[in-house]
């Protein structure tokens, strides 16, 4: 389970999270509109979400 770890902490590969499609969930960051945005991506299916929990 994801637990109480922030999106920023997950960005550093501290955990291996698995999605419901069986792929590894990785966190990515992008700088857009003057802000840093973090989002989760399933490596297997390519689905994106704001939080890793939404892909589990």
C-alpha positions as CSV (number, residue, x, y, z in Angstrom):
1,X,0.0,0.0,0.0
2,X,1.1,3.6,-0.6
3,X,1.0,4.7,3.1
4,X,1.6,8.3,4.2
5,X,4.5,9.1,1.8
6,X,4.3,12.3,-0.2
7,X,4.4,12.4,-4.0
8,X,7.8,14.1,-3.8
9,X,9.2,11.3,-1.7
10,X,7.9,8.6,-4.1
11,X,9.7,10.4,-6.9
12,X,13.0,9.0,-5.6
13,X,12.3,5.3,-6.3
14,X,12.0,4.5,-2.6
15,X,9.1,2.1,-3.2
16,X,8.0,-0.4,-5.8
17,X,4.3,0.2,-6.4
18,X,2.2,-2.1,-8.7
19,X,-0.8,-0.9,-10.7
20,X,-4.0,-2.9,-11.2
21,X,-2.7,-3.7,-14.7
22,X,0.4,-5.4,-13.3
23,X,2.9,-2.7,-14.3
24,X,5.2,-0.8,-12.0
25,X,4.0,2.7,-11.1
26,X,6.6,5.4,-11.5
27,X,6.4,9.1,-10.5
28,X,7.3,11.8,-13.1
29,X,7.6,15.5,-12.8
30,X,7.1,18.2,-15.4
31,X,7.5,22.0,-15.1
32,X,4.4,23.7,-16.7
33,X,2.7,27.0,-16.2
34,X,5.4,28.1,-13.7
35,X,4.8,25.2,-11.4
36,X,6.3,21.7,-10.8
37,X,3.6,19.1,-11.4
38,X,4.0,15.5,-10.3
39,X,2.1,12.6,-11.7
40,X,2.1,8.8,-11.6
41,X,2.4,6.6,-14.7
42,X,1.9,2.8,-15.1
43,X,4.9,1.5,-17.2
44,X,2.8,-1.4,-18.6
45,X,-0.4,0.4,-19.7
46,X,0.8,4.0,-20.0
47,X,-2.1,5.3,-17.9
48,X,-1.5,8.5,-16.0
49,X,-2.9,9.8,-12.7
50,X,-2.3,12.5,-10.2
51,X,-1.7,10.0,-7.4
52,X,-0.3,6.5,-7.5
53,X,-3.3,5.3,-5.4
54,X,-5.6,6.0,-8.3
55,X,-3.7,3.5,-10.4
56,X,-3.8,0.7,-7.8
